[in-house]
Amino acid sequence: MPHKRRTHEKPENMKKTMRQLLSYMAAYKWGFVIGIVCAVASVSIAVIGPKITGEIITEIANGFMNKVQGIGGIDFDAIKKTCAILLAIYAFSAGMEYAQSFIMATVSNKIGYRLRAQMSEKIDRLPFSYFDSHSRGDVISRFTNDVDTMVQSLNQSLASLVSNIVRIVGYLWMMLSISWQMTLLALLIIPLSLAVVIVITKNSQRFFLAQQNSLGLLNGHIEEMYGAHEIVTAFNGQKKSIEKFEMYNGQLYDSAWRSQFLSGLMQPMTMMIGNLGYVGVSILGGYLVLHQVIAIGDIQSFITYTRSFTQPINQIAQSMNMLQSTMAAAERVFAFLNEPEVLPDTKNPVPVAFEGKPLIQGQVVFENVRFGYKPDKIVINDFSMFVRPGQKIAIVGPTGAGKTTLVKLLMRFYELNGGAIYIDGHDTRTFKRKDLRSLVGMVLQDAWLFEGTVRDNLKFGDPDASDEKMKRAAKMAHVDHFIETLDNGYDTMLSEGSANVSQGQRQLLTIARAFLSDPKILILDEATSSVDTRTEVLIQKGMDALMEGRTSFVIAHRLSTIRNADAILVLNEGDIVEIGDHESLMRRNGFYTKLYNAQFSSEEE
């Protein structure tokens, strides 16, 4: 199910997100402290520079006037010493800034690494219902775009914010040391600049969050359409796909344009206000020099401070914009990390093996099972069934009857709304999930293989299996001949999406993988739906041999393939409507007979 677009544009709880972010950063507090100290040291020493430059100008001007009056000249030795001090100050400042950049980059990327690691661990603890309501692209966007936004902000904005606050304080102190009158005039621009910043920040905040949400939706659509490119093309769905892409792209463009436009207004607006203050200071400074209140070099120093005074305000405004985007990204990341997890495993789990020998025989009991993907939409009602070890149970029924859902519940992919499922008399909730799933081998309708060698894909079922055992499993699945015809045999690389093998071959490989895992319980969900009739017969023989002594659940629409099942379970709308073997069900002339005759007639046609 695609992820639904969030209707709100502002963070649901900004304070909560901020507290969680600060709590998360606490583990790296000393790195941030040292980085910020370096930034403060760099800025503090650099603030003195314009004042010293002004003293050089004053020395030159006074020396020139003395030379004109014939009472002395320019003291170049004093100027050289002052220039040396100035160079040392700027060198120290540059060194501290480099140290700050190195430390902040290291710490912020460690946070990004830790966040992604925790999200990677979290994704394995999320219930399947989470992925029913969130697209893969949206989840990927949280791992990539949102975490990257947080890392960049912590790397750049945090130190920049502190540095610029120190600059403002330092500039203000130096300005006061030169002239309080000129400082008072310069300070008149601050309320106006702050008002502009507050107004723009308040209005841009909602667009930054909308931008992050739109980016997640767009990524989800692209990933979905790319993954199903052949299907989209086959059904001439390009136009609809492009229209949907253009809608999401338009939403992203609109929110990104508005957020960037508003944030881009800050610099020109504050610069204009700063220039007004600069003109006023220049006029007042000239007046004070004429009345010998300040030295001529102090005008240059003060003008430099005045021109620089608005830059930290601009940069703070930009940092605030970046922090707004960071809070939107952090809210999405922490929302993912705060998602309710699957119920924890029991503290006293039932063992499934002892000294390498299995303890489970494969008896399965469904007792009054009740389940719905949503509490108000129940798909399985009061389902009960007893399955002896080694029995082959076929599950048939129309689409939506609950066939696949039933085996997902056996694997404990979802928690029951009522009732219980037992294996060898033990409630499945008394097993560790890992142990429970190790008992079951699954072959799904959607044949999944990852990018890697054929050997790696087969041994995914049992990483410790020997090559001999692997090849025996491939032979039982009747896929060994196909593998041997490949250029590199079992070491042949499968491309992303396994595009270099056919759908039927992919299905055969997944069946071989299930064989290799040597499970006590088998689940075959439309396992032969993508192979030809001849291959299906061969697979059926191999599966019959494999299922000997194992409890098996076979879900199939091809009813001819499950005639030899010990029991056929006929489901309709979440309820058992019939149960029995093929002959008894056909004699009953009920729901199963109608399904079988309808399929037989369609196959003949």
MARNU-351196 format. One line per field, with one value per residue (C-alpha): residue in one letter; y, x, z; residue number from 1. Coordinates in steps of 0.1 Angstrom, whole numbers, m for minus. Layout:
<sites>
residu: a/...
v: Y/...
u: X/...
w: Z/...
num: NUM/...
</sites>
This chain:
<sites>
residu: m/p/h/k/r/r/t/h/e/k/p/e/n/m/k/k/t/m/r/q/l/l/s/y/m/a/a/y/k/w/g/f/v/i/g/i/v/c/a/v/a/s/v/s/i/a/v/i/g/p/k/i/t/g/e/i/i/t/e/i/a/n/g/f/m/n/k/v/q/g/i/g/g/i/d/f/d/a/i/k/k/t/c/a/i/l/l/a/i/y/a/f/s/a/g/m/e/y/a/q/s/f/i/m/a/t/v/s/n/k/i/g/y/r/l/r/a/q/m/s/e/k/i/d/r/l/p/f/s/y/f/d/s/h/s/r/g/d/v/i/s/r/f/t/n/d/v/d/t/m/v/q/s/l/n/q/s/l/a/s/l/v/s/n/i/v/r/i/v/g/y/l/w/m/m/l/s/i/s/w/q/m/t/l/l/a/l/l/i/i/p/l/s/l/a/v/v/i/v/i/t/k/n/s/q/r/f/f/l/a/q/q/n/s/l/g/l/l/n/g/h/i/e/e/m/y/g/a/h/e/i/v/t/a/f/n/g/q/k/k/s/i/e/k/f/e/m/y/n/g/q/l/y/d/s/a/w/r/s/q/f/l/s/g/l/m/q/p/m/t/m/m/i/g/n/l/g/y/v/g/v/s/i/l/g/g/y/l/v/l/h/q/v/i/a/i/g/d/i/q/s/f/i/t/y/t/r/s/f/t/q/p/i/n/q/i/a/q/s/m/n/m/l/q/s/t/m/a/a/a/e/r/v/f/a/f/l/n/e/p/e/v/l/p/d/t/k/n/p/v/p/v/a/f/e/g/k/p/l/i/q/g/q/v/v/f/e/n/v/r/f/g/y/k/p/d/k/i/v/i/n/d/f/s/m/f/v/r/p/g/q/k/i/a/i/v/g/p/t/g/a/g/k/t/t/l/v/k/l/l/m/r/f/y/e/l/n/g/g/a/i/y/i/d/g/h/d/t/r/t/f/k/r/k/d/l/r/s/l/v/g/m/v/l/q/d/a/w/l/f/e/g/t/v/r/d/n/l/k/f/g/d/p/d/a/s/d/e/k/m/k/r/a/a/k/m/a/h/v/d/h/f/i/e/t/l/d/n/g/y/d/t/m/l/s/e/g/s/a/n/v/s/q/g/q/r/q/l/l/t/i/a/r/a/f/l/s/d/p/k/i/l/i/l/d/e/a/t/s/s/v/d/t/r/t/e/v/l/i/q/k/g/m/d/a/l/m/e/g/r/t/s/f/v/i/a/h/r/l/s/t/i/r/n/a/d/a/i/l/v/l/n/e/g/d/i/v/e/i/g/d/h/e/s/l/m/r/r/n/g/f/y/t/k/l/y/n/a/q/f/s/s/e/e/e
v: 0/34/57/82/118/135/163/184/207/216/192/175/181/203/203/166/162/188/170/136/151/167/135/116/141/137/107/129/160/162/162/190/209/208/217/246/258/257/277/303/306/311/338/355/361/370/397/417/419/449/469/462/471/504/511/505/531/555/551/557/588/603/596/613/643/646/644/672/693/684/669/632/605/570/545/515/493/497/489/457/445/452/434/404/403/405/377/355/362/352/321/310/317/296/267/267/269/239/219/228/217/184/177/186/166/136/138/145/117/93/104/97/62/54/66/44/15/18/22/m9/m28/m12/m23/m60/m53/m36/m55/m63/m40/m10/m19/m24/14/28/26/13/46/66/43/46/84/84/63/86/121/127/114/133/165/159/152/183/205/192/196/231/248/241/254/282/292/293/311/337/344/349/371/393/396/402/428/445/447/460/486/498/501/525/547/541/567/549/516/528/539/506/487/503/480/448/448/454/425/402/410/400/368/358/364/346/316/312/310/288/262/245/244/227/198/196/194/164/146/153/139/107/103/110/85/59/63/62/30/14/23/13/m21/m28/m12/m42/m44/m7/m9/m41/m25/9/25/50/79/73/68/100/119/106/115/149/154/144/163/193/191/188/217/239/232/234/266/283/272/282/314/325/314/333/365/367/377/405/419/419/432/461/469/466/490/516/513/515/549/563/551/566/600/599/586/615/640/624/624/661/667/645/620/590/584/582/545/538/548/521/496/505/504/469/459/474/457/424/429/420/389/368/378/366/334/328/332/306/283/287/277/247/238/240/215/194/193/182/154/145/141/116/97/96/87/57/48/53/30/3/m29/m65/m81/m92/m129/m148/m149/m187/m199/m235/m251/m265/m286/m303/m310/m304/m328/m315/m317/m307/m332/m309/m312/m280/m269/m238/m231/m206/m183/m148/m122/m90/m67/m40/m46/m36/m58/m94/m117/m150/m159/m186/m209/m243/m273/m302/m312/m344/m345/m353/m345/m326/m300/m282/m248/m236/m209/m178/m147/m130/m161/m159/m186/m167/m149/m183/m193/m158/m163/m196/m178/m152/m124/m109/m112/m129/m110/m141/m178/m195/m216/m246/m265/m298/m286/m253/m220/m203/m173/m195/m199/m173/m159/m169/m205/m207/m195/m219/m247/m235/m234/m210/m207/m177/m168/m138/m155/m134/m136/m110/m98/m123/m158/m187/m204/m175/m174/m212/m211/m183/m212/m228/m208/m238/m263/m282/m280/m316/m309/m277/m296/m324/m298/m283/m317/m323/m290/m301/m269/m285/m290/m253/m242/m264/m248/m213/m199/m201/m227/m221/m191/m173/m138/m130/m94/m70/m83/m115/m101/m125/m156/m163/m161/m199/m204/m180/m200/m232/m216/m205/m240/m254/m229/m242/m278/m269/m255/m290/m277/m296/m276/m266/m237/m236/m205/m208/m224/m237/m208/m196/m228/m248/m280/m304/m286/m286/m324/m328/m304/m322/m354/m337/m320/m353/m368/m338/m336/m372/m371/m333/m313/m293/m265/m261/m231/m235/m223/m252/m277/m306/m304/m311/m343/m364/m341/m358/m331/m302/m271/m250/m214/m187/m153/m164/m195/m232/m242/m277/m301/m336/m353/m347/m377/m370/m333/m341/m365/m338/m317/m285/m254/m273/m291/m258/m244/m276/m279/m242/m245/m278/m262/m231/m253/m273/m242
u: 0/15/23/m4/5/7/m19/m1/28/42/60/35/57/87/97/96/118/142/145/150/177/195/193/207/236/245/266/289/287/325/331/306/320/356/344/324/353/376/350/347/385/388/361/372/408/397/374/404/418/399/408/445/441/426/456/479/459/460/498/502/479/496/530/520/507/538/559/539/544/581/580/586/575/559/572/576/591/559/538/559/554/517/514/532/508/479/493/497/461/447/469/457/421/425/440/412/386/403/402/366/357/375/359/324/326/338/312/283/291/294/259/248/265/248/214/216/228/200/175/189/184/150/137/141/120/91/59/49/19/43/53/17/12/46/62/97/108/96/115/146/142/144/176/192/178/166/197/219/200/206/243/249/231/250/282/276/248/255/291/281/253/276/304/281/266/302/309/279/290/327/318/295/322/348/323/316/353/355/324/292/274/282/274/239/232/244/222/191/192/190/153/143/166/153/117/125/142/114/87/105/115/80/66/94/92/61/74/106/86/64/95/108/75/71/106/97/66/85/112/86/68/101/112/78/76/113/108/77/89/80/45/39/50/30/m2/5/7/34/10/m6/28/41/10/15/52/44/19/45/73/50/44/81/88/62/73/110/106/86/110/141/125/116/150/167/149/167/201/190/166/191/218/196/189/226/236/212/231/264/255/245/276/299/283/285/320/332/316/334/368/364/357/387/365/379/410/407/417/388/364/379/377/342/330/345/327/295/297/306/279/251/268/264/228/224/242/222/191/205/214/179/165/188/178/141/148/168/139/116/141/147/110/107/138/128/92/107/129/99/75/60/80/69/63/95/104/95/122/119/117/109/140/137/169/192/229/221/192/157/131/101/82/59/24/4/m28/m49/m73/m100/m77/m91/m72/m75/m49/m71/m91/m123/m117/m114/m103/m100/m128/m127/m104/m95/m76/m54/m24/m5/33/41/7/4/m24/m35/m52/m75/m100/m108/m87/m90/m101/m72/m49/m16/m27/m30/6/19/2/20/53/42/46/15/1/m33/m64/m77/m70/m36/m14/5/35/40/17/36/21/41/45/66/93/119/109/142/138/102/111/140/115/97/108/89/86/65/47/70/104/130/167/193/223/251/261/238/257/251/214/210/230/208/186/215/248/267/256/282/285/273/242/236/239/216/190/193/189/157/143/153/174/208/209/201/228/254/246/255/289/302/278/271/294/274/264/227/221/199/164/177/170/195/173/137/108/104/142/140/111/131/161/139/125/160/169/139/150/185/171/157/128/103/74/71/50/46/26/18/53/47/27/55/68/56/36/66/87/58/55/92/90/60/79/108/84/67/100/110/76/79/79/75/44/35/11/5/m13/m23/m48/m39/m61/m48/m15/m29/m50/m27/m29/m38/m64/m76/m87/m113/m114/m139/m140/m118/m138/m134/m163/m151/m123/m114/m93/m99/m123/m145/m148/m157/m183/m198/m204/m199/m178/m146/m163/m174/m138/m123/m149/m145/m108/m109/m133/m111/m80/m97/m107
w: 0/m9/19/24/21/55/57/83/72/106/130/153/183/178/215/217/186/199/233/216/193/222/241/211/208/245/238/217/240/245/207/203/233/219/185/198/220/189/170/198/201/163/163/195/183/148/162/173/137/125/156/150/113/125/146/116/96/125/128/91/91/122/108/75/93/114/83/67/98/99/133/125/102/99/124/101/128/149/118/111/147/145/111/126/155/130/109/141/151/118/116/150/141/109/129/153/125/108/141/146/111/115/149/139/107/126/153/129/106/136/146/110/111/144/132/101/121/146/118/101/133/139/105/115/146/129/124/89/93/92/56/46/52/42/7/4/m12/18/42/20/20/58/57/31/26/62/79/54/62/99/94/73/97/128/108/95/112/149/150/126/150/180/161/148/183/195/165/174/210/200/174/199/225/201/187/223/229/199/203/222/201/168/185/195/160/146/170/158/128/149/158/122/111/137/128/92/103/125/99/72/94/107/72/57/85/72/36/47/63/32/11/31/29/m8/m14/4/m17/m49/m40/m32/m66/m85/m67/m72/m109/m116/m98/m119/m152/m173/m159/m163/m199/m206/m194/m211/m177/m186/m189/m156/m140/m155/m143/m108/m110/m122/m93/m67/m85/m87/m49/m43/m66/m50/m14/m23/m43/m15/12/m8/m20/16/30/0/10/43/30/6/32/61/38/28/64/72/44/59/92/74/59/92/110/83/87/125/124/103/127/157/140/132/169/179/198/180/158/120/121/144/116/94/122/132/96/92/124/112/78/95/122/99/84/115/117/80/88/119/98/74/102/116/82/81/116/105/78/103/127/99/90/126/132/104/115/152/142/124/154/178/158/179/176/174/208/224/224/255/283/286/250/240/225/190/191/215/207/171/170/163/190/169/149/130/146/139/156/148/177/172/152/146/126/106/92/107/139/122/91/102/74/93/117/144/124/139/125/137/114/123/117/81/67/34/37/6/11/m17/m22/m42/m40/m6/12/36/23/24/55/73/67/75/109/113/107/132/107/123/158/163/173/190/195/193/170/184/172/189/217/222/215/187/210/234/207/197/164/149/161/149/115/113/115/84/48/26/m12/m21/m52/m57/m63/m45/m52/m43/m63/m59/m70/m75/m47/m23/m31/m25/7/20/32/51/51/67/41/22/m16/m18/1/m20/m52/m39/m31/m66/m81/m61/m74/m110/m113/m113/m151/m157/m132/m149/m183/m169/m178/m143/m128/m92/m92/m118/m107/m106/m115/m95/m97/m112/m147/m163/m155/m163/m138/m139/m132/m103/m89/m92/m74/m45/m42/m41/m14/6/1/14/46/54/75/96/81/44/31/m7/m18/m55/m57/m93/m106/m129/m145/m175/m172/m179/m153/m129/m130/m123/m94/m80/m79/m61/m37/m29/m20/1/19/30/68/68/76/45/36/m1/m14/m51/m76/m99/m81/m102/m84/m50/m56/m35/m5/28/34/13/33/14/26/17/33/62/71/65/42/34/44/31/4/m33/m39/m9/m17/m53/m42/m19/m50/m30/m31/m40/m68/m83/m81/m96/m125/m133/m135/m154/m180/m184/m189/m216/m234
num: 1/2/3/4/5/6/7/8/9/10/11/12/13/14/15/16/17/18/19/20/21/22/23/24/25/26/27/28/29/30/31/32/33/34/35/36/37/38/39/40/41/42/43/44/45/46/47/48/49/50/51/52/53/54/55/56/57/58/59/60/61/62/63/64/65/66/67/68/69/70/71/72/73/74/75/76/77/78/79/80/81/82/83/84/85/86/87/88/89/90/91/92/93/94/95/96/97/98/99/100/101/102/103/104/105/106/107/108/109/110/111/112/113/114/115/116/117/118/119/120/121/122/123/124/125/126/127/128/129/130/131/132/133/134/135/136/137/138/139/140/141/142/143/144/145/146/147/148/149/150/151/152/153/154/155/156/157/158/159/160/161/162/163/164/165/166/167/168/169/170/171/172/173/174/175/176/177/178/179/180/181/182/183/184/185/186/187/188/189/190/191/192/193/194/195/196/197/198/199/200/201/202/203/204/205/206/207/208/209/210/211/212/213/214/215/216/217/218/219/220/221/222/223/224/225/226/227/228/229/230/231/232/233/234/235/236/237/238/239/240/241/242/243/244/245/246/247/248/249/250/251/252/253/254/255/256/257/258/259/260/261/262/263/264/265/266/267/268/269/270/271/272/273/274/275/276/277/278/279/280/281/282/283/284/285/286/287/288/289/290/291/292/293/294/295/296/297/298/299/300/301/302/303/304/305/306/307/308/309/310/311/312/313/314/315/316/317/318/319/320/321/322/323/324/325/326/327/328/329/330/331/332/333/334/335/336/337/338/339/340/341/342/343/344/345/346/347/348/349/350/351/352/353/354/355/356/357/358/359/360/361/362/363/364/365/366/367/368/369/370/371/372/373/374/375/376/377/378/379/380/381/382/383/384/385/386/387/388/389/390/391/392/393/394/395/396/397/398/399/400/401/402/403/404/405/406/407/408/409/410/411/412/413/414/415/416/417/418/419/420/421/422/423/424/425/426/427/428/429/430/431/432/433/434/435/436/437/438/439/440/441/442/443/444/445/446/447/448/449/450/451/452/453/454/455/456/457/458/459/460/461/462/463/464/465/466/467/468/469/470/471/472/473/474/475/476/477/478/479/480/481/482/483/484/485/486/487/488/489/490/491/492/493/494/495/496/497/498/499/500/501/502/503/504/505/506/507/508/509/510/511/512/513/514/515/516/517/518/519/520/521/522/523/524/525/526/527/528/529/530/531/532/533/534/535/536/537/538/539/540/541/542/543/544/545/546/547/548/549/550/551/552/553/554/555/556/557/558/559/560/561/562/563/564/565/566/567/568/569/570/571/572/573/574/575/576/577/578/579/580/581/582/583/584/585/586/587/588/589/590/591/592/593/594/595/596/597/598/599/600/601/602/603/604/605
</sites>
